[in-house]
Structure formats: structure tokens, C-alpha cells
């Protein structure tokens, strides 16, 4: 969110800067045009003043050198006025075209009714009479010059005022953007701190619960177990992966491995529900299929969220008689190793949480001294290598067949080390595994 806001502000700043540059450039060009037009207007006024001065000098001295401005073959006034009109035409200043036409008419009238008669007459009195008429034209021309000058000044003032307004808008917009970014950043940081505090408290609770759920093992005599648990996400602290071993009597034990959907507190609560429900049901029946069937009914009646489910394995083993009876609820991560050979224990029913009418079957397998049973959640088969390739059930069996077999805990630790090395230290799913060795009557 913070990054997106920063990008938006930078983009807006760039747009504002480009727009401001365009406006400044346009204003500068307009100002340059108006200043050039002002110079042309001054040249027109100078041309008219020069003609008037030349006419007065000639009338006073009759020296024809004063008539030089009249003999250049071009009218400086009209040509200057044409240049001025061309420059102000794109600006579209209201009323200026009327003033230009008026100045041109006054100048032409002055030339035809004053200058030419004065140059032709020999009578001083007649010449003075024309000069008095010329003063009327000159005064009216001066008024028009002043009017046009005021129109140009008003246009320049408007350009400068608009430019100042645009600059102020851009400045205030930039300041507002920075202020908004600062407020959102502070709010984001404060919210994140509060959320982190909640997460830390929840993680502490879940870690405590999860550790308790995985450490409360009661192993019958004649059985040895090794355990391991890895979380794929340190922020989640624990998922719904669970293993349990519970003594039924002196010879037999209950074994449970389950993966409850979800993360965090919800998963921790449901994990506790799974663990202690299975323990309670095992006090009334030692048939894993019946235990799973009854637990499936309890789960559907107790858990309100229809999207939650449990993948699990429930077994009852005889440590002295070397026998395992089990039922599997969609759990494929169960393997038996005898020597270097590894085989997968078949799934005997659907996952828990789909339908109360679903049933499960139990299987009984005979074991031999030295056999190892591996029960793992799907974090094992779904472990990926550095290229993203899944280990799979076949890869899990091959890996299990190569770990040390004398000590279940060493087997579990070695499996974890190899999974970590294969993935470059990264896990894509939580992993809980339980390795069981049964020593038989001799032990």
C-alpha cells in the first residue's frame, strides 16, 4: 500500500511538473509576444512622432531636408502597425482590432488632410490652419495608443496572475500530496505495529499450545519413537499438523498423525479438539476404523466452518506382539520399512469432515523386529527442491529407505535435514513426522 501510494505521488508530481513546465513555457512565449508587440507599438508611435516633427521643421525653415521621412518610399507607420497587428492576432485581445483600425484611419486622415496640404501650400496661414487640424488627429491617435497600451498591460497582468495561480495550485497540490503520504505512512506504521503486537501474542499462545500438543507422548514399553516438526511460515508459528502416541495398556499404544486445515489460533484449537477427541474415543474402542467414523460424525457436529477438514491416520500397535492395526482418512504419508525395502500403507477411507455417512476400514499388518514405521503429514511428499519439483510419495519412500534405521529419533532428524537441504532451507508446507520402532517380546 505504502509503495503504491509513493508511486502514485511520484507520478502525480511528474504530471504536475510537466504541466507546470508547459504552462510556464506557454506563458513565457505569450509574454515574449506581448513585449515584442509593445515594441512594435512604440515604433509606430515613434514613426508618427517623427513625421509630425519633420512637418513642423519644414514649415518653420522650408528646408527640404526635413522632408526625408516622407520620401523614403514606404510608410513606416503602416508597416509597423501591420507587424503589431500580426503579433497580437493570435492572442485574441478583446477590442484591440478596433483600436488598430482606428489608428490606421487617423494616420491616413492626418496624411491626406494635414501633411500633404501643408507640403503643397505656399501660404503660411493655410499651413497653420492644417497644422491645427493635425493636432486634433494627433490627440486622437495618442488616445488610441494609450488605449492599446492599456489593453496590452491588462493582458500581461492576466497572464502573470494566471501563472501565479497555477504555480500556487501546483505548490499546494504537492504539499497536500506530501501531507497525505505522511499521514497515511504514519497510520500504516501504527497499524502495522498494532497488528504485529497481536500476531506476536497469538504466535506465543499458539507456540505454547502446539508444543504441548506435540510433546505429551506416552510410549508403551517395547516401542521407541522419533518425532520432528517444522513450520513453513515463521509468522504462523504453527499450523494444524499433529502427532500423538498414547499408552492403551502395557503392550499396546494409540498412534495418531493428522493435518487439520487452517493456520494460527483456529488451527491450534481444532488440533486440540482432534487430539483429545481421538484419545477419548480410543478409551471406548480399539478399532481405528470405528474411532475415525465416530470422530468424523463429532467433527461435523462440532466444527461450524464447512471448509475445514482433517487428513489423519489412527493406529493401534502391539509393541510386544509386533502388530499394527490402522485406518487412514485420506492420509497417504504412511510407510513401512523392512531392511532397505519401503512400502506405502494404503488409504482406507476419505478425509474427515465431508459427510457423516462416510465409513472407514481397518487394516492389520504383521511387523518384524527392526521394522520402522514412518507417519508424516503432506509436508513430506509435497517438499520441493530448488527447482520447485515435488518429492512425491515415491521420493519420500526412497528417502526413507536411506536414513539410519537403528534409532527412530535419528531417522526423524536425518529426514528433516535432507528435506531442508533438498529445498535450500525452505519449506512450502508444515511438516510433522513420527517414526516408530517396535522391539517385540524379547525387549
PyMOL commands that set and color helices and strands:
alter all, ss='L'
color gray80, all
select helices_A, chain A and resi 2-61+64-71+76-89+96-120+124-215+264-282+288-302+392-400+408-422
alter helices_A, ss='H'
color red, helices_A
select strands_A, chain A and resi 223-230+241-247+252-260+310-318+323-329+334-338+341-344+363-366+372-376+431-438
alter strands_A, ss='S'
color yellow, strands_A
deselect
rebuild
show_as cartoon
